[in-house]
Amino acid sequence: MPTIITHPAIALGLFPWFREQIGRPGVLLVGAALTVAPDLDVAAFRFGIPYEHMFGHRGISHSLLAALITGGLAAAIAARVWRLHFGLLWVYFSVCMVSHGLLDMLTSGGLGIALFAPFSNERYFFEIRPIRVSSFGVTDFTNGRWTIVMASELQWIWLPALGLAVAGLTAGLIAARRRARTAPSRAE
């Protein structure tokens, strides 16, 4: 799995694409929280639930269904509280949450992701797995391995997320200029 500080890069990268319609700081914070939420399943270890179980680590909490349901619940609350477009919030929040499992599928370790749970507990990885897996705790940061993990995350997650954000900001600026050119003048 990528580190907990890297998963939110996806929420940051996607946010400019949604900023005009649902661009509140709170939306970004919820999106960032949803990118790390699937790893709350590590609590299963405390209850004796094994890693490979559907309710274990990288199980149902990393599934498409969990992302859609959780994204929908978060969107329903956010739409009501902030009076924003439910559908766009649902898309943004769901993509933020599903990104967690997809990034885990790109890592070099673990058992894979139960992407289609609860319908199947089969675990999946992508064919190409360039992201160095981090450990569950702080051991990567105490044994010096953190430089390898962070360099991998910078290359494969942070830089593409930055590119996505810049593209979104650029698209927003272009759209704003087009609207300004086509808007009727006040003199008319």
C-alpha positions in Angstrom: 0.0 0.0 0.0 1.1 3.6 -0.5 1.6 5.6 2.6 -1.3 7.4 4.3 0.2 10.7 3.3 0.2 9.8 -0.4 -3.4 8.5 -1.0 -4.9 12.0 -0.7 -2.8 13.1 -3.7 -5.6 11.7 -5.8 -8.2 13.9 -4.2 -5.9 16.9 -4.7 -5.3 16.0 -8.4 -9.0 15.5 -9.1 -10.3 18.5 -7.2 -9.6 21.2 -9.9 -11.8 19.3 -12.3 -14.7 19.6 -10.0 -13.8 23.0 -8.4 -16.2 25.1 -10.4 -19.3 23.1 -9.5 -18.5 21.7 -6.0 -15.3 23.5 -5.1 -15.5 24.0 -1.3 -12.5 23.3 0.9 -14.7 20.9 2.9 -15.4 18.8 -0.2 -11.6 18.5 -0.7 -11.2 17.4 2.9 -13.9 14.8 2.6 -12.4 13.5 -0.6 -9.0 13.3 1.0 -10.4 11.4 4.0 -12.1 9.0 1.7 -8.8 8.2 -0.1 -7.5 6.8 3.2 -10.7 5.4 4.6 -10.3 1.9 3.2 -7.3 1.3 5.4 -9.5 1.5 8.5 -9.8 -2.2 7.8 -6.5 -2.8 9.5 -8.6 -2.8 12.7 -9.7 -6.2 11.6 -6.4 -7.6 12.8 -7.3 -6.6 16.3 -10.4 -8.7 16.1 -8.5 -11.8 14.8 -9.9 -11.4 11.2 -7.2 -12.7 8.9 -5.8 -10.6 6.1 -7.2 -12.9 3.4 -10.8 -12.8 4.8 -13.3 -10.6 2.9 -13.5 -8.4 6.0 -9.7 -8.4 6.4 -7.2 -5.9 5.0 -7.7 -5.0 1.4 -11.0 -6.8 1.4 -14.5 -5.3 1.1 -13.4 -1.9 2.2 -11.3 -1.6 -0.9 -14.1 -2.7 -3.3 -15.9 -0.8 -6.0 -19.2 -1.4 -4.1 -17.9 0.1 -0.9 -16.6 3.1 -2.8 -20.0 3.7 -4.5 -22.0 3.3 -1.3 -19.7 5.3 0.9 -19.3 8.0 -1.8 -23.0 8.1 -2.1 -23.6 8.5 1.6 -20.9 11.2 1.9 -22.4 13.0 -1.2 -25.9 12.9 0.3 -24.7 14.5 3.5 -22.5 17.1 1.7 -25.2 18.0 -0.8 -27.6 18.7 1.9 -25.1 20.6 4.2 -23.4 22.7 1.4 -26.3 22.7 -1.1 -24.2 21.3 -3.8 -24.9 19.0 -6.8 -25.4 15.4 -5.4 -24.3 13.6 -8.6 -21.0 15.5 -8.9 -20.2 15.0 -5.3 -21.0 11.3 -5.6 -18.7 10.9 -8.6 -15.9 12.8 -6.9 -16.2 11.0 -3.5 -16.5 7.6 -5.1 -13.5 8.1 -7.4 -11.5 9.3 -4.4 -12.3 6.2 -2.4 -11.9 3.7 -5.2 -8.5 5.3 -6.0 -7.2 3.7 -2.8 -7.7 0.2 -4.0 -6.5 1.0 -7.5 -3.3 2.4 -6.1 -2.9 -0.6 -3.8 -3.2 -2.8 -7.0 -0.1 -1.0 -8.3 2.0 -1.9 -5.3 4.8 -4.5 -5.1 3.4 -6.4 -2.1 0.4 -7.7 -0.2 -2.4 -10.0 -1.2 -4.1 -7.9 -3.8 -7.5 -6.1 -3.6 -10.9 -7.7 -3.3 -12.2 -5.3 -6.0 -15.5 -7.1 -6.5 -16.3 -7.9 -2.9 -18.8 -9.0 -1.6 -19.6 -10.8 -4.8 -16.0 -12.3 -5.0 -13.1 -12.3 -2.6 -10.6 -12.9 -5.4 -7.7 -10.5 -4.9 -6.4 -8.5 -7.9 -3.2 -6.7 -8.8 -2.4 -4.9 -12.0 0.1 -6.6 -14.3 2.5 -3.7 -13.8 3.2 -2.9 -10.1 5.7 -0.1 -9.9 4.8 1.4 -6.5 7.0 0.2 -3.6 4.7 -1.1 -0.9 5.0 0.5 2.5 4.6 -1.3 5.8 1.7 -1.0 8.2 3.5 1.0 10.8 6.3 3.5 11.0 9.0 0.9 10.4 9.7 2.3 6.9 10.5 5.6 8.5 12.7 4.2 11.2 14.8 1.7 9.1 15.6 4.1 6.3 13.5 2.4 3.7 11.3 5.5 3.6 13.4 7.1 0.9 12.8 4.2 -1.5 9.0 4.2 -0.7 8.7 8.0 -1.0 10.7 8.2 -4.2 8.4 5.6 -5.7 5.3 7.4 -4.5 6.6 10.7 -5.8 7.3 9.3 -9.3 4.1 7.2 -9.7 1.5 9.1 -7.7 2.4 12.6 -6.7 3.8 13.7 -10.1 0.8 12.3 -12.1 -1.6 13.9 -9.5 0.1 17.2 -10.0 -0.2 16.9 -13.7 -3.9 16.1 -13.4 -4.4 19.1 -11.1 -2.5 21.4 -13.5 -4.6 20.1 -16.4 -7.8 20.7 -14.5 -6.8 24.2 -13.5 -5.8 24.9 -17.2 -9.1 23.5 -18.4 -11.0 25.7 -15.9 -9.2 28.8 -17.0 -9.9 28.1 -20.7 -13.6 27.5 -20.0 -13.7 30.7 -18.0 -12.2 32.7 -20.9 -14.6 31.1 -23.4 -17.6 32.1 -21.1 -16.2 35.6 -20.8 -15.9 36.0 -24.6 -19.4 34.7 -25.3 -21.2 36.5 -22.4 -23.4 39.4 -23.6 -22.0 42.7 -22.7 -23.9 45.0 -20.3 -24.2 47.7 -23.0 -26.5 45.5 -25.1 
